[in-house]
């Protein structure tokens, strides 16, 4: 599983304050703690309250690149913010994200090609979130088809089935899991799959339990990547164990420690 740390996000008060005050130490500490906990990449989001995300995304990228060469995931629906971050990127990079609408793909695919970035495509459109797996598959296929038409490598595409909170979208949970599997047969080579894991537990009482249970199930359905909190030890241990049971890791009595030392 490709683990993307979710914590450098301006929706968190400490990160919002650090962005506003240009507190490098706070941002770099958050980056390093996530990497030490097992993150393979770091999601970067200026947050909804940021007044100048076009400038602030550059500061965040440059600040984080001072302490790590891990992949950075530039997280914004605004192409100007994404392109601003791409201009100063040195690390490997993923754009998060585009929807299936042609006008969105016409903006984000050229950016991804220009800066040699991978891309997250959301299986949704301006009409809203799909209501079943057939709608998800149709939107995902539109994204893949457009990638093929413009020469963007499908293997560099991550498809997101749009994970809903279980307390409002319980009836869609099985469809979402099956979409993860179905997305893999859209093309050859196959696109990868990703979810924003914390969405599933929004508004629930036992968030960590909901998160780790869904993650284990999604892993069995072939999920490739997840944006999550790597500091949640029980979550990470559940992921490692799930991959062990799926024969993706070699068993030893100290398999948790062995995995974390890789």
Residue pairs with C-beta under 8 A, 6 or more apart in sequence:
1 219
1 223
1 224
1 225
1 226
1 239
1 243
2 40
2 41
2 192
2 194
2 224
2 225
2 226
3 38
3 39
3 40
3 41
3 225
3 226
3 228
3 230
3 236
3 239
4 39
4 40
4 41
4 42
4 43
4 73
4 94
4 194
4 225
4 226
4 227
4 228
5 31
5 34
5 35
5 37
5 39
5 41
5 42
5 43
5 227
5 228
5 229
5 230
6 43
6 196
6 197
6 198
6 227
6 228
6 229
7 15
7 30
7 33
7 34
7 229
7 231
8 15
8 27
8 30
8 31
8 34
8 42
8 43
8 44
8 45
8 60
8 64
9 15
9 43
9 44
9 45
9 47
9 75
10 16
10 19
10 45
10 46
10 47
10 48
10 49
10 50
11 45
11 47
11 48
11 49
12 47
14 26
14 30
15 26
15 27
15 30
15 47
16 47
16 49
16 50
17 23
17 26
18 26
18 27
18 30
19 27
19 46
19 47
19 50
19 56
19 59
19 60
22 59
24 63
24 66
27 60
27 63
27 64
28 63
28 64
28 66
28 67
31 42
31 64
31 67
31 68
31 70
32 67
32 68
33 231
34 42
34 230
34 231
35 42
35 68
35 70
37 230
37 231
37 233
37 236
38 230
38 236
38 260
39 70
39 230
40 70
40 71
41 70
41 71
41 72
41 73
41 92
41 94
42 64
42 68
42 70
42 71
42 72
42 73
43 73
43 75
43 96
43 227
44 57
44 60
44 61
44 64
44 72
44 73
44 74
44 75
44 85
45 75
45 76
46 53
46 56
46 57
46 60
46 76
46 81
50 56
53 76
53 78
53 81
54 80
54 81
54 84
55 84
57 74
57 76
57 81
57 82
57 84
57 85
58 84
58 85
58 87
58 88
60 85
61 72
61 74
61 85
61 88
61 89
62 88
64 72
65 72
65 89
65 90
65 91
68 91
69 90
69 91
70 91
71 91
71 92
71 93
71 94
72 85
72 89
72 91
72 92
72 93
72 94
73 93
73 94
73 95
73 96
73 120
73 227
74 81
74 82
74 85
74 86
74 89
74 93
74 94
74 95
74 96
74 117
75 96
75 97
76 82
76 85
76 96
77 97
79 107
79 108
79 111
82 95
82 108
82 111
83 111
85 93
86 93
86 95
86 111
86 114
86 115
86 117
89 115
89 117
92 118
93 115
93 116
93 117
93 118
94 117
94 118
94 119
94 120
94 158
95 108
95 111
95 112
95 117
95 118
95 119
95 120
96 120
96 227
97 108
97 119
97 120
97 121
97 122
97 160
98 104
98 105
98 107
98 108
98 109
98 119
98 120
98 121
98 122
98 143
99 121
99 122
99 124
99 125
99 126
100 121
100 122
100 123
100 124
100 125
100 139
100 140
100 142
100 143
101 125
101 126
102 146
105 121
105 143
105 146
108 119
109 119
109 146
109 147
109 150
109 152
110 150
111 117
112 118
112 119
112 152
112 156
113 150
113 151
113 152
117 156
118 156
118 157
118 158
119 147
119 152
119 156
119 157
119 158
120 157
120 158
120 159
120 160
120 194
121 140
121 143
121 147
121 157
121 158
121 159
121 160
121 191
122 160
122 162
123 130
123 136
123 137
123 139
123 140
123 143
123 159
123 160
123 161
123 162
123 179
123 183
124 130
124 139
124 162
125 139
129 162
129 164
130 136
130 138
130 139
130 162
131 172
132 172
132 175
133 175
133 176
133 178
133 179
133 182
136 161
136 162
136 175
136 176
136 179
136 182
137 179
137 182
137 183
137 186
140 159
140 161
140 179
140 183
140 186
140 191
141 186
143 157
143 159
143 191
144 154
144 157
144 159
144 186
144 187
144 191
147 153
147 154
147 157
148 154
148 187
154 187
154 189
154 190
154 191
155 189
155 190
155 191
155 192
157 191
157 192
158 191
158 192
158 193
158 194
158 224
158 225
159 183
159 191
159 192
159 193
159 194
160 193
160 194
160 195
160 196
161 176
161 179
161 180
161 183
161 193
161 195
162 176
163 176
163 195
163 196
163 197
163 199
163 200
163 214
164 172
164 173
164 176
164 199
164 200
165 199
165 200
165 201
165 202
165 203
165 204
166 173
166 200
166 201
166 204
166 210
166 214
167 202
167 203
167 204
168 203
173 200
173 214
177 217
177 218
177 221
178 221
180 193
180 195
180 218
180 221
180 222
180 223
181 221
181 222
183 190
183 191
183 193
184 190
184 191
184 193
184 222
192 224
192 225
193 222
193 223
193 224
193 225
194 223
194 224
194 225
194 226
194 227
195 218
195 223
195 225
195 226
195 227
196 226
196 227
197 211
197 214
197 215
197 226
197 227
197 228
198 207
198 211
198 227
198 228
198 229
200 210
200 211
200 214
201 207
201 208
201 210
201 211
201 214
204 210
208 232
208 234
208 235
211 228
211 229
211 232
211 235
212 232
212 234
212 235
212 238
212 239
213 238
215 223
215 226
215 228
215 235
215 238
215 239
215 242
216 238
216 239
216 241
216 242
218 226
219 239
219 242
219 243
219 246
220 242
220 246
228 235
229 235
230 236
237 256
240 249
240 255
240 256
240 259
240 260
241 255
241 256
243 249
244 251
244 255
249 255
249 259
252 258
